[in-house]
Amino acid sequence: MLKAFLQKPTAGELLFAFKCFLAASLALYIALRLGLPRPFWAPMATCIIAQSMSAGSVFVRASSRLIGTLVGTVVSVLLLVSFINYTFLLCFLIALWVGICMYFSMLKRTTDSYVFVVGGFTVPVIIYGIIGDVNAINIQYIMDMAIARAEETGIGFMSAILIHSTVFPKTIGPAAIKRMDTVWKDICQWIGLILRGEPSATHSPQLNAAQIITDLRLQSANLPFDSSSERWAVANIRLLQDRLTVMIPVISSIENSIAALKKADKLPGYWEYLLDNIAVWVQQDKNTPQSAQWLRERIRHGLPKITPRSTWDEVTLIHLASDLGKLISYCESRADQRRAIDECIKGHATRAPKAVPVPLTTLHKDRRLALLISASAVFTITAVSLMWVISGWNAGFCAPMMTSIFFLSFVRNDNSIAALKKVLLFTIYSLPPAGVYLLIAMYSAHSFEMLMLLLAPCIIIAGIYMARPSTGLGATIFMMGVWSTTTMYDLDMANATSFMNGQVFAQCFGVLMALVFARIFRSFDAEWTTRRLLNSIAEEIARLAQSVKSPPVIQTTVRMIDRISILAPRLSGLGTEKENVISRLFRELRIGTNIVYLMHMRSRLERNGIDIQPLLQTLSAHFAKSAHETGGKNTVLEQIDRTLQKVCHMSSPIRQNAAIAALTGIRRDLFPEAPPYYPQTLVPKEIV
């Protein structure tokens, strides 16, 4: 970590640091000119939202914080007016409000979830700050202080938006496009290796693609507010992300099919030649519709004829051909979307895209975990508040305030304990310079210009480190510690006693309590989290198989890929089980998509006398873990083989190959060690 602090600052980091200084100066100047009671809250607000370096992210974060502050202010006034004489009940209601906000913030994973975070900790910040001075409390005082907090923080947010959006703004649009192009090159390389029979020994290519695409999907939520030309292509960018997402299970399935056919020495030379041609076609930058059509015709030409006597190798070849056709279509669609993005950026687009991108609300939501963490927040904040009230520690109001802020901000994340340790460490680091500014420098400044000149070195140096991902959190906490200390000057508490009592002991105690209770309630290991996510995937497959209406393939794929990307950072803690878990994740991803493909063919199959509902019910029971009996798996395998045999007997070839491909994929991924399917042969129960 020390190495990251010793690196020479880049031009971009210096520019960001000066922008932070300009935003803080503007916010403090406006707050002082307006005569607000605590003007130093305004520059502290600019520091908090400056973590988002791009103009679009700053706008979303600032607007979310402004809305959260306004809502929190209203709730604070209502709680204070109604329960000011019931201290214990008031402390519990504050904790309950924070818990509710934490719950909804954990369900919304985009940047605008910050509105719930800010709305949550605005209430304890306002209420604890007011009831810390019991003698001054009256209705007018409550209203004035609440409105002043909203004005001060609002000035800080607007100053940050103005500076970061107008002074050499950093945009996320070009970076997002460049990253998607890089992902596509990696996917092309992955496809080429697979089609040429040189697959990777690990699952890293598909895992990396899943992580990056999901990160880009979340990042694109800020694109509409970006200052770059890419904001006009938001719909097409999201559609391109959708196309890249649905490729992952298809490519993974192609890899398995080729490996299975080569292992059985059943991959004809014609198909090896065709796979080479497809590999070359995919890796070319510009492909014509004629070349894609030629490949489709070659695929159809090489298909085996389906009869009631078709073997496992033949249906596997059908499955491979179906996936190759999907891959060609997805590559064409990706190229179309990429051209559409360029047209939008150049201003040549004539109409909006016909397709609708998958909404971000489709992504995974862990409601049970959110409820558990929220309940722990209620307990923690209530406990720390009661410690403060019972102790009679006047300056101790800062303790539950800090616990609320940092518990809400960090415990919702997986690495909360490590983050809170860093918060505590950099809070301690900020105390010596904060004390120097409060007790010496601020008394020496007799004008606004002199004050900002004294603060400039600290703001600029911290701003350089805030611009670096590895040091951004620590530097932000450091500056928050400095700015929060300067607010004591507004309260006529700029003395050593108040500083030690309020900032040193109370603030550090609040952070320490957040860390202690986080260790108690958030001590989930990688195995526990992995098991939960694997169970959520199995539960979704069970729900899919029970659905009356066929869900969209792309939404199912996006949600499952999102779960895989959530799980990916935790896999390093699984040791030797890592590859097995990844293999299971992608098997269940392919099973889920194949079930959806099969459901889309339900009406066509029923017209041919094939009812797939019994199979879907069996699969649902299997993934819901209701088939615990010894012959449960045998029943599923027999049901799949029986349905596959019926499809091979279909008189109409329409949808026959697609249904065979889906059933073959489900069988191979669900029972990779089972003997091959044989026509007109029921599977003995003792083979599984």
Phi and psi in degrees as a GROMACS rama.xvg file:
@    title "Ramachandran Plot"
@    xaxis  label "Phi"
@    yaxis  label "Psi"
@TYPE xy
-61.8005  -35.5578  LEU-2
-60.2156  -38.3961  LYS-3
-64.6561  -30.7324  ALA-4
-80.4587  -20.0396  PHE-5
-93.2662  -3.11957  LEU-6
-69.8911  148.353  GLN-7
-69.8834  132.555  LYS-8
-67.793  142.793  PRO-9
-88.0527  170.751  THR-10
-63.1948  -38.87  ALA-11
-64.5447  -39.5809  GLY-12
-68.0491  -39.4904  GLU-13
-64.1603  -41.7842  LEU-14
-61.9575  -44.4405  LEU-15
-61.2853  -41.6454  PHE-16
-62.949  -42.553  ALA-17
-67.5591  -33.6735  PHE-18
-66.5525  -37.972  LYS-19
-62.5477  -40.3875  CYS-20
-65.4712  -43.5662  PHE-21
-62.925  -43.18  LEU-22
-63.8627  -43.893  ALA-23
-65.1747  -40.5167  ALA-24
-63.6126  -44.8103  SER-25
-63.4473  -43.9875  LEU-26
-64.0044  -45.2516  ALA-27
-66.435  -39.033  LEU-28
-62.6427  -46.2002  TYR-29
-64.194  -43.9051  ILE-30
-62.8654  -38.3168  ALA-31
-69.842  -40.209  LEU-32
-65.2008  -33.9602  ARG-33
-80.6298  -8.7296  LEU-34
71.0639  32.6162  GLY-35
-69.201  149.219  LEU-36
-66.8546  -32.6706  PRO-37
-130.489  74.932  ARG-38
-65.7012  -23.2333  PRO-39
-73.1352  -8.66501  PHE-40
-67.7944  -29.4064  TRP-41
-64.4793  -51.9215  ALA-42
-66.0931  -28.379  PRO-43
-64.4957  -35.0698  MET-44
-65.3929  -37.7557  ALA-45
-65.1699  -33.671  THR-46
-66.994  -40.2246  CYS-47
-66.282  -46.4175  ILE-48
-84.2169  -8.87206  ILE-49
-72.4687  -5.99952  ALA-50
-59.2038  -30.8296  GLN-51
-85.4288  108.868  SER-52
-77.8472  -29.8268  MET-53
-79.6461  154.378  SER-54
-62.8793  -42.7401  ALA-55
-63.8623  -42.406  GLY-56
-66.6229  -40.0495  SER-57
-61.9184  -41.6873  VAL-58
-63.2796  -46.9526  PHE-59
-63.712  -44.6449  VAL-60
-66.1052  -41.3349  ARG-61
-68.7884  -44.4228  ALA-62
-65.5197  -38.43  SER-63
-63.4232  -40.8838  SER-64
-68.1428  -35.9995  ARG-65
-66.1882  -45.4999  LEU-66
-63.5526  -44.8133  ILE-67
-61.4028  -37.7772  GLY-68
-65.3396  -42.9865  THR-69
-63.5829  -45.0067  LEU-70
-63.9991  -45.4196  VAL-71
-61.4501  -35.103  GLY-72
-64.7019  -44.961  THR-73
-61.903  -46.0481  VAL-74
-62.9248  -38.9591  VAL-75
-61.5979  -44.9575  SER-76
-62.3434  -45.1812  VAL-77
-62.1289  -43.475  LEU-78
-67.6455  -42.2458  LEU-79
-65.3313  -45.7855  LEU-80
-63.7362  -36.1621  VAL-81
-86.1057  -32.7048  SER-82
-129.176  22.8843  PHE-83
-63.4136  -26.6689  ILE-84
-90.8136  -0.724914  ASN-85
-121.272  80.7998  TYR-86
-62.423  -45.9913  THR-87
-64.1749  -43.6619  PHE-88
-64.9511  -39.0988  LEU-89
-62.6988  -41.8022  LEU-90
-63.2693  -39.4755  CYS-91
-66.9734  -39.9221  PHE-92
-67.3206  -35.2404  LEU-93
-61.274  -47.7542  ILE-94
-62.3384  -39.1517  ALA-95
-64.8115  -40.9215  LEU-96
-61.8897  -44.338  TRP-97
-61.7372  -41.1602  VAL-98
-63.0518  -41.2305  GLY-99
-63.7049  -45.1483  ILE-100
-63.7163  -38.789  CYS-101
-63.4941  -40.0922  MET-102
-58.7193  -49.7145  TYR-103
-72.3269  -30.5881  PHE-104
-68.1833  -31.2971  SER-105
-74.8193  -23  MET-106
-83.291  -19.5747  LEU-107
-112.833  111.363  LYS-108
-99.4232  3.52204  ARG-109
-89.1355  175.063  THR-110
-60.7158  -33.5414  THR-111
-71.3819  -2.80349  ASP-112
-65.8011  -13.7671  SER-113
-61.4889  -21.4938  TYR-114
-61.6449  -35.7031  VAL-115
-74.37  -37.1332  PHE-116
-62.4772  -48.1056  VAL-117
-68.8496  -42.6103  VAL-118
-59.2073  -31.9463  GLY-119
-70.9881  -50.8271  GLY-120
-87.3298  -7.73773  PHE-121
-64.633  -36.624  THR-122
-63.2327  -53.0289  VAL-123
-64.7251  -33.1323  PRO-124
-62.0019  -45.5799  VAL-125
-72.1166  -49.1922  ILE-126
-68.4719  -47.612  ILE-127
-65.5575  -34.4018  TYR-128
-65.0404  -33.1676  GLY-129
-79.5711  -48.1599  ILE-130
-76.3241  -5.4015  ILE-131
-65.9586  -23.5263  GLY-132
-117.059  81.0936  ASP-133
-63.3915  -33.7904  VAL-134
-67.6767  -23.6498  ASN-135
-94.6019  3.70613  ALA-136
-79.3375  125.846  ILE-137
-153.419  173.408  ASN-138
-61.3565  -43.0214  ILE-139
-64.9066  -39.735  GLN-140
-63.1279  -41.9017  TYR-141
-61.0312  -47.363  ILE-142
-63.4892  -44.7557  MET-143
-63.1294  -44.21  ASP-144
-67.9193  -40.0716  MET-145
-64.5246  -44.5993  ALA-146
-65.7752  -38.8043  ILE-147
-63.5258  -39.7428  ALA-148
-62.7231  -41.5465  ARG-149
-64.8312  -40.4805  ALA-150
-66.6456  -44.4251  GLU-151
-65.002  -47.0242  GLU-152
-69.8144  -35.0663  THR-153
-62.0584  -40.456  GLY-154
-62.0262  -40.8185  ILE-155
-63.1556  -42.7044  GLY-156
-65.7059  -45.5348  PHE-157
-66.8053  -34.478  MET-158
-65.7792  -41.3654  SER-159
-65.5811  -42.1483  ALA-160
-61.4233  -44.8742  ILE-161
-62.6538  -48.3628  LEU-162
-70.1828  -49.605  ILE-163
-71.1695  -20.7244  HIS-164
-93.2463  -17.3343  SER-165
-115.003  -29.8535  THR-166
-93.2901  100.094  VAL-167
43.0019  61.9682  PHE-168
-63.2198  140.471  PRO-169
-96.2789  124.505  LYS-170
-103.634  157.288  THR-171
-103.2  -12.7737  ILE-172
-60.0626  -57.7734  GLY-173
-58.7304  -38.5808  PRO-174
-65.2841  -38.568  ALA-175
-65.5598  -42.63  ALA-176
-64.081  -44.672  ILE-177
-62.0229  -39.4466  LYS-178
-68.885  -37.2288  ARG-179
-65.6257  -38.6139  MET-180
-64.1682  -38.0445  ASP-181
-65.9509  -40.8433  THR-182
-61.7902  -41.1962  VAL-183
-64.1621  -39.1085  TRP-184
-62.8438  -40.4252  LYS-185
-64.947  -40.6999  ASP-186
-64.8642  -40.8361  ILE-187
-60.8001  -41.4958  CYS-188
-64.4616  -41.0903  GLN-189
-61.7433  -45.55  TRP-190
-61.6403  -44.1371  ILE-191
-59.7297  -44.1021  GLY-192
-62.9501  -39.9739  LEU-193
-67.3472  -48.8436  ILE-194
-68.2805  -25.2384  LEU-195
-91.4325  7.2573  ARG-196
76.6756  27.7468  GLY-197
-126.342  58.5481  GLU-198
-68.3257  156.654  PRO-199
-68.8441  146.182  SER-200
-73.0118  -18.0399  ALA-201
-120.143  177.56  THR-202
-95.2049  15.5686  HIS-203
-60.8701  -37.9898  SER-204
-60.8606  -47.5906  PRO-205
-71.7141  -32.1898  GLN-206
-69.0482  -43.4948  LEU-207
-63.8437  -41.9052  ASN-208
-61.4197  -43.1836  ALA-209
-61.9418  -43.3843  ALA-210
-64.0112  -47.871  GLN-211
-67.0063  -41.0794  ILE-212
-64.0232  -41.1025  ILE-213
-66.6568  -40.7591  THR-214
-59.5453  -43.215  ASP-215
-65.8399  -35.4374  LEU-216
-63.1801  -43.177  ARG-217
-70.4495  -37.4729  LEU-218
-66.5672  -33.8386  GLN-219
-67.6663  -12.1058  SER-220
-62.9068  -23.7815  ALA-221
-91.3656  -8.24857  ASN-222
-60.1845  -38.703  LEU-223
-58.9068  -20.4034  PRO-224
-104.389  5.48647  PHE-225
-76.1332  158.059  ASP-226
-93.1163  2.91695  SER-227
-88.2175  167.332  SER-228
-68.654  -18.6349  SER-229
-65.0536  -16.321  GLU-230
-65.6323  -21.7023  ARG-231
-78.6829  -11.0976  TRP-232
-110.776  24.3924  ALA-233
-58.4545  -46.8232  VAL-234
-60.817  -44.0302  ALA-235
-68.4387  -34.873  ASN-236
-64.6175  -42.4404  ILE-237
-68.2221  -36.4214  ARG-238
-64.5647  -38.0335  LEU-239
-63.7252  -39.8649  LEU-240
-62.4869  -38.4866  GLN-241
-62.1709  -42.3769  ASP-242
-64.7168  -40.4836  ARG-243
-66.1481  -34.9622  LEU-244
-65.7304  -47.928  THR-245
-69.3594  -16.6333  VAL-246
-69.6697  -30.2159  MET-247
-60.1807  -52.833  ILE-248
-65.7751  -31.2875  PRO-249
-66.3764  -46.5622  VAL-250
-64.8683  -41.1394  ILE-251
-61.7488  -39.3099  SER-252
-67.522  -39.9456  SER-253
-60.2405  -41.8288  ILE-254
-59.3717  -44.2442  GLU-255
-66.9444  -41.4643  ASN-256
-63.2576  -45.69  SER-257
-63.3043  -42.3884  ILE-258
-63.2638  -41.6621  ALA-259
-66.1441  -43.1412  ALA-260
-67.5228  -38.1232  LEU-261
-70.8957  -35.4202  LYS-262
-63.853  -37.4719  LYS-263
-85.971  0.0963846  ALA-264
56.9634  43.1202  ASP-265
-119.916  13.8121  LYS-266
-91.5606  108.909  LEU-267
-63.3049  156.769  PRO-268
-61.9694  -33.1371  GLY-269
-58.9705  -41.9764  TYR-270
-73.2259  -32.9542  TRP-271
-63.2111  -41.5831  GLU-272
-64.2258  -41.1101  TYR-273
-66.9475  -38.7286  LEU-274
-62.77  -38.8375  LEU-275
-61.8186  -41.8586  ASP-276
-64.2507  -41.1229  ASN-277
-66.329  -39.1671  ILE-278
-60.2105  -44.054  ALA-279
-64.8181  -41.6438  VAL-280
-62.6416  -42.9146  TRP-281
-64.1902  -39.6517  VAL-282
-81.7553  -4.47321  GLN-283
-79.192  142.202  GLN-284
-68.6443  -44.0944  ASP-285
-121.992  117.124  LYS-286
-119.831  142.021  ASN-287
-90.044  155.47  THR-288
-58.7864  -30.4454  PRO-289
-65.4451  -40.1444  GLN-290
-67.5632  -36.991  SER-291
-65.5943  -41.6683  ALA-292
-64.7365  -37.2673  GLN-293
-62.8995  -40.2558  TRP-294
-65.9876  -40.0853  LEU-295
-62.5091  -40.7898  ARG-296
-65.1248  -38.5708  GLU-297
-66.3764  -35.9113  ARG-298
-64.724  -46.3051  ILE-299
-62.8763  -37.4739  ARG-300
-64.097  -31.7229  HIS-301
-91.3862  1.10604  GLY-302
-70.6928  135.536  LEU-303
-73.4779  150.543  PRO-304
-77.6781  128.543  LYS-305
-83.1325  127.363  ILE-306
-135.059  168.76  THR-307
-58.9161  -16.1643  PRO-308
-100.739  11.3599  ARG-309
-61.5762  138.696  SER-310
-92.7921  176.102  THR-311
-63.0579  -39.6333  TRP-312
-63.7688  -35.9049  ASP-313
-70.6121  -43.5842  GLU-314
-69.3788  -29.9827  VAL-315
-65.1723  -37.7118  THR-316
-66.3556  -37.3341  LEU-317
-61.6656  -42.5405  ILE-318
-62.7759  -43.2059  HIS-319
-61.6844  -44.731  LEU-320
-62.0745  -40.9296  ALA-321
-62.8254  -43.3855  SER-322
-66.6932  -37.6064  ASP-323
-64.2212  -39.6386  LEU-324
-62.2754  -41.9207  GLY-325
-63.8891  -40.571  LYS-326
-61.7726  -43.6015  LEU-327
-62.5522  -42.9008  ILE-328
-64.8901  -42.1679  SER-329
-66.3984  -37.3076  TYR-330
-65.0416  -40.7245  CYS-331
-63.2493  -44.7539  GLU-332
-64.0988  -39.6496  SER-333
-61.5746  -43.34  ARG-334
-63.8492  -38.9503  ALA-335
-63.3089  -43.6303  ASP-336
-66.6268  -36.8839  GLN-337
-65.6135  -40.0253  ARG-338
-65.8478  -37.9297  ARG-339
-64.1041  -36.1228  ALA-340
-63.5101  -45.0084  ILE-341
-61.2054  -39.8346  ASP-342
-64.7107  -40.5917  GLU-343
-65.0657  -41.783  CYS-344
-63.4948  -39.0732  ILE-345
-81.2807  -7.45222  LYS-346
81.8778  19.9693  GLY-347
-99.3524  -1.64497  HIS-348
-68.3039  134.556  ALA-349
-102.457  -20.18  THR-350
-153.276  160.011  ARG-351
-75.5426  154.567  ALA-352
-64.6121  145.269  PRO-353
-72.0623  -39.1428  LYS-354
-73.609  154.423  ALA-355
-109.308  124.793  VAL-356
-66.8607  157.064  PRO-357
-65.6313  125.898  VAL-358
-68.7989  153.957  PRO-359
-67.8883  -18.2283  LEU-360
-68.171  -12.8128  THR-361
-72.9294  -20.8537  THR-362
-63.7207  163.361  LEU-363
-61.5452  137.434  HIS-364
-130.02  121.831  LYS-365
-99.9888  86.8674  ASP-366
-68.5013  -36.8941  ARG-367
-67.4347  -41.6686  ARG-368
-65.6131  -40.9543  LEU-369
-60.6674  -39.7476  ALA-370
-67.1304  -40.1876  LEU-371
-64.009  -46.9418  LEU-372
-66.769  -37.8165  ILE-373
-65.1902  -40.764  SER-374
-63.4163  -38.0043  ALA-375
-65.8776  -33.4265  SER-376
-65.5947  -42.656  ALA-377
-60.0538  -45.809  VAL-378
-64.295  -45.3063  PHE-379
-63.1765  -49.5472  THR-380
-67.38  -37.944  ILE-381
-62.3824  -44.2736  THR-382
-63.3048  -46.4729  ALA-383
-66.2743  -37.7407  VAL-384
-63.2506  -41.8164  SER-385
-66.6512  -36.2693  LEU-386
-58.2413  -44.0149  MET-387
-66.1548  -46.6401  TRP-388
-64.7941  -46.0305  VAL-389
-67.696  -35.0332  ILE-390
-71.092  -22.9922  SER-391
71.5665  22.0125  GLY-392
-81.1554  102.588  TRP-393
-59.9536  -45.4743  ASN-394
-81.7913  -0.796851  ALA-395
-77.4726  -0.30931  GLY-396
-60.3299  -21.5007  PHE-397
-68.132  -24.5705  CYS-398
-66.3414  -57.2186  ALA-399
-64.4856  -27.4455  PRO-400
-63.696  -48.673  MET-401
-66.3732  -38.5742  MET-402
-60.6216  -43.1778  THR-403
-63.7587  -46.5099  SER-404
-62.4174  -50.724  ILE-405
-81.0887  -29.9767  PHE-406
-65.6018  -42.8944  PHE-407
-69.8943  -35.3697  LEU-408
-79.1035  -30.6015  SER-409
-120.336  -32.2646  PHE-410
-69.6288  -18.9096  VAL-411
-68.4231  -14.5757  ARG-412
-98.237  160.54  ASN-413
-68.9513  -39.5519  ASP-414
-90.0602  38.775  ASN-415
-65.9526  -38.0685  SER-416
-66.4207  -45.3663  ILE-417
-63.0628  -39.7893  ALA-418
-65.6848  -42.0237  ALA-419
-69.1929  -32.552  LEU-420
-61.6446  -41.8891  LYS-421
-66.721  -38.391  LYS-422
-60.3426  -46.8728  VAL-423
-62.4487  -42.2646  LEU-424
-63.3283  -47.4939  LEU-425
-78.5626  -20.8401  PHE-426
-64.9702  -41.9199  THR-427
-66.1228  -41.4489  ILE-428
-60.7183  -32.5545  TYR-429
-76.4516  -16.3631  SER-430
-66.1896  -46.1624  LEU-431
-59.75  -51.6355  PRO-432
-65.0284  -33.8817  PRO-433
-63.7257  -40.4939  ALA-434
-64.9949  -38.7459  GLY-435
-62.7225  -44.5684  VAL-436
-64.6483  -43.672  TYR-437
-69.6324  -43.6824  LEU-438
-93.9614  -18.0669  LEU-439
-124.657  -59.8148  ILE-440
-64.6843  -43.0931  ALA-441
-69.027  -26.5039  MET-442
-76.6651  -18.8122  TYR-443
-89.7806  -14.1571  SER-444
-89.135  122.833  ALA-445
-111.73  9.46018  HIS-446
-154.526  163.186  SER-447
-62.1272  -41.295  PHE-448
-61.537  -44.4547  GLU-449
-65.7865  -37.8254  MET-450
-62.5742  -46.8736  LEU-451
-68.5013  -31.618  MET-452
-65.1901  -36.9681  LEU-453
-71.128  -35.984  LEU-454
-80.2173  -20.5511  LEU-455
-54.6087  -48.4425  ALA-456
-57.7726  -42.9511  PRO-457
-65.7385  -45.3893  CYS-458
-64.8208  -44.7785  ILE-459
-69.9195  -44.2764  ILE-460
-64.0194  -44.5551  ILE-461
-64.1826  -36.8314  ALA-462
-62.3118  -35.3752  GLY-463
-61.2797  -45.4045  ILE-464
-74.8261  -26.7536  TYR-465
-65.7026  -26.4981  MET-466
-76.9271  -12.6589  ALA-467
-96.6444  129.813  ARG-468
-57.8319  -36.5573  PRO-469
-73.9908  -23.8716  SER-470
-119.706  1.76294  THR-471
-61.4932  -44.3493  GLY-472
-63.7576  -48.5043  LEU-473
-61.3101  -42.5054  GLY-474
-66.7864  -37.5525  ALA-475
-65.1316  -43.8626  THR-476
-63.3297  -38.8753  ILE-477
-59.0811  -48.9506  PHE-478
-68.2434  -34.3001  MET-479
-63.4482  -38.2078  MET-480
-63.0928  -41.2294  GLY-481
-66.333  -48.5564  VAL-482
-65.9539  -39.8334  TRP-483
-64.9342  -30.5057  SER-484
-69.9533  -38.3517  THR-485
-64.2039  -23.625  THR-486
-64.8397  -20.351  THR-487
-65.7885  -24.5759  MET-488
-64.6679  -34.6061  TYR-489
-66.9618  -28.3049  ASP-490
-95.4669  9.96137  LEU-491
57.0588  37.9289  ASP-492
-118.853  25.3044  MET-493
-82.0108  67.7635  ALA-494
-139.656  162.364  ASN-495
-63.8089  -37.0527  ALA-496
-64.3418  -49.6185  THR-497
-64.7369  -37.0738  SER-498
-63.0665  -47.5724  PHE-499
-67.2852  -40.4669  MET-500
-73.1735  -43.6162  ASN-501
-88.4348  -53.4704  GLY-502
-79.5848  -49.6856  GLN-503
-70.9173  -57.8671  VAL-504
-79.7743  -49.9534  PHE-505
-67.1847  -46.4435  ALA-506
-65.3795  -45.986  GLN-507
-65.9305  -35.0718  CYS-508
-65.7441  -40.4364  PHE-509
-63.0543  -44.0397  GLY-510
-65.2947  -40.6482  VAL-511
-62.2772  -41.3383  LEU-512
-64.5822  -38.8672  MET-513
-61.2712  -40.1059  ALA-514
-67.3099  -43.3601  LEU-515
-63.4118  -47.9248  VAL-516
-71.9195  -29.4175  PHE-517
-64.7903  -39.2732  ALA-518
-64.2321  -32.0486  ARG-519
-75.2223  -47.7623  ILE-520
-94.8323  -15.044  PHE-521
-118.56  25.0561  ARG-522
-87.6303  60.6258  SER-523
-94.8367  128.303  PHE-524
-85.8567  173.265  ASP-525
-63.8247  -34.4549  ALA-526
-66.0369  -41.3231  GLU-527
-64.3664  -45.462  TRP-528
-65.1345  -41.5854  THR-529
-61.0777  -44.483  THR-530
-62.0224  -39.7411  ARG-531
-64.1053  -44.497  ARG-532
-69.183  -37.9146  LEU-533
-63.3642  -40.2884  LEU-534
-65.4729  -35.9472  ASN-535
-66.9754  -35.0825  SER-536
-66.8691  -44.6152  ILE-537
-62.6315  -39.9907  ALA-538
-64.5856  -37.572  GLU-539
-67.0726  -39.6059  GLU-540
-62.2607  -39.5213  ILE-541
-62.5136  -41.1587  ALA-542
-68.0253  -38.4732  ARG-543
-59.5254  -45.4814  LEU-544
-66.8519  -21.8941  ALA-545
-91.3176  -9.03342  GLN-546
-64.7682  138.562  SER-547
-77.5521  -39.6645  VAL-548
-96.7927  137.643  LYS-549
-72.4644  119.982  SER-550
-74.5364  155.891  PRO-551
-62.9346  137.425  PRO-552
-61.5878  -42.4267  VAL-553
-68.0216  -36.3589  ILE-554
-67.7141  -40.8214  GLN-555
-61.6594  -44.0695  THR-556
-64.9606  -43.9112  THR-557
-60.5742  -44.0141  VAL-558
-66.9685  -40.1053  ARG-559
-70.4277  -40.3746  MET-560
-62.7162  -36.2801  ILE-561
-62.1564  -42.2429  ASP-562
-63.8862  -39.8534  ARG-563
-62.6186  -41.3795  ILE-564
-67.6816  -32.3312  SER-565
-67.2276  -39.1428  ILE-566
-76.6213  -26.4991  LEU-567
-54.1209  -46.8976  ALA-568
-65.0084  -18.7456  PRO-569
-90.6724  -9.11284  ARG-570
-67.6935  -24.4401  LEU-571
-63.7516  -22.1141  SER-572
-84.3461  1.82524  GLY-573
-93.835  -9.77865  LEU-574
65.4391  -127.546  GLY-575
-69.9728  -16.6436  THR-576
-83.8005  -1.66549  GLU-577
-58.283  -51.7674  LYS-578
-65.5471  -36.0257  GLU-579
-64.3377  -41.2243  ASN-580
-66.0754  -44.0675  VAL-581
-61.7329  -42.6167  ILE-582
-59.949  -41.9293  SER-583
-65.9329  -39.9038  ARG-584
-57.1739  -48.4959  LEU-585
-75.3167  -27.9295  PHE-586
-63.0481  -46.374  ARG-587
-70.878  -29.7224  GLU-588
-61.2262  -46.7259  LEU-589
-66.7677  -38.4848  ARG-590
-62.4195  -45.1892  ILE-591
-60.67  -45.2017  GLY-592
-66.8394  -37.6349  THR-593
-67.8462  -34.3644  ASN-594
-63.5368  -41.9207  ILE-595
-65.08  -43.2672  VAL-596
-57.5814  -42.8208  TYR-597
-65.2165  -38.8008  LEU-598
-65.7186  -32.3101  MET-599
-68.2333  -18.5227  HIS-600
-100.041  9.82328  MET-601
-58.4152  -48.4729  ARG-602
-64.6046  -40.3211  SER-603
-64.9537  -40.4958  ARG-604
-68.4654  -38.3136  LEU-605
-64.7881  -33.2418  GLU-606
-67.51  -18.9303  ARG-607
-99.8366  13.9019  ASN-608
80.8676  18.1743  GLY-609
-113.198  114.498  ILE-610
-98.14  113.752  ASP-611
-91.5616  -0.898439  ILE-612
-61.1251  -42.6187  GLN-613
-58.4411  -38.7628  PRO-614
-65.9886  -42.9583  LEU-615
-63.2913  -39.532  LEU-616
-65.5556  -40.0397  GLN-617
-63.8584  -43.5602  THR-618
-64.1908  -39.992  LEU-619
-61.7839  -44.1487  SER-620
-64.1412  -37.7178  ALA-621
-63.5421  -46.3981  HIS-622
-79.0588  -20.1218  PHE-623
-82.3868  0.0940176  ALA-624
61.517  35.3185  LYS-625
-95.2225  -9.82712  SER-626
-100.979  77.6922  ALA-627
-92.3529  -8.42671  HIS-628
-69.7023  163.093  GLU-629
-59.8527  -39.2602  THR-630
-90.0641  13.5561  GLY-631
-61.0074  -48.6229  GLY-632
-66.6401  -37.1149  LYS-633
-60.958  -37.5577  ASN-634
-63.9242  -42.3055  THR-635
-63.3602  -46.1352  VAL-636
-62.6127  -43.2844  LEU-637
-62.382  -39.6693  GLU-638
-65.9355  -41.1606  GLN-639
-63.7282  -47.131  ILE-640
-63.2921  -38.1951  ASP-641
-65.1655  -42.9532  ARG-642
-67.1428  -41.2932  THR-643
-61.9906  -38.4938  LEU-644
-66.0669  -39.0942  GLN-645
-65.1557  -40.2414  LYS-646
-64.5624  -36.4381  VAL-647
-66.9524  -21.0303  CYS-648
-89.3614  -0.524788  HIS-649
-58.9939  137.424  MET-650
-81.2403  -30.7182  SER-651
-93.6426  127.26  SER-652
-77.3835  -9.67419  PRO-653
-65.2261  125.614  ILE-654
69.0442  0.875502  ARG-655
-64.8121  -50.2048  GLN-656
-62.903  -37.9998  ASN-657
-65.1797  -40.8316  ALA-658
-67.2743  -40.3993  ALA-659
-62.5687  -42.4556  ILE-660
-61.4386  -43.5297  ALA-661
-65.7345  -45.2593  ALA-662
-66.0379  -39.6477  LEU-663
-63.0188  -43.1946  THR-664
-63.0453  -42.2485  GLY-665
-62.8814  -44.974  ILE-666
-63.7921  -46.8226  ARG-667
-66.3474  -39.4143  ARG-668
-77.7051  -31.1431  ASP-669
-79.9815  -35.5167  LEU-670
-132.137  71.8634  PHE-671
-66.5086  -23.1988  PRO-672
-98.0067  -1.04473  GLU-673
-72.9196  152.769  ALA-674
-61.1464  155.716  PRO-675
-60.7605  154.25  PRO-676
-67.9032  137.093  TYR-677
-124.025  135.874  TYR-678
-64.718  142.101  PRO-679
58.0041  32.4094  GLN-680
-133.8  121.652  THR-681
-81.9385  145.613  LEU-682
-81.8647  126.099  VAL-683
-63.6626  147.13  PRO-684
-69.8688  -21.2975  LYS-685
-85.1471  2.24818  GLU-686
-84.3114  -18.8324  ILE-687
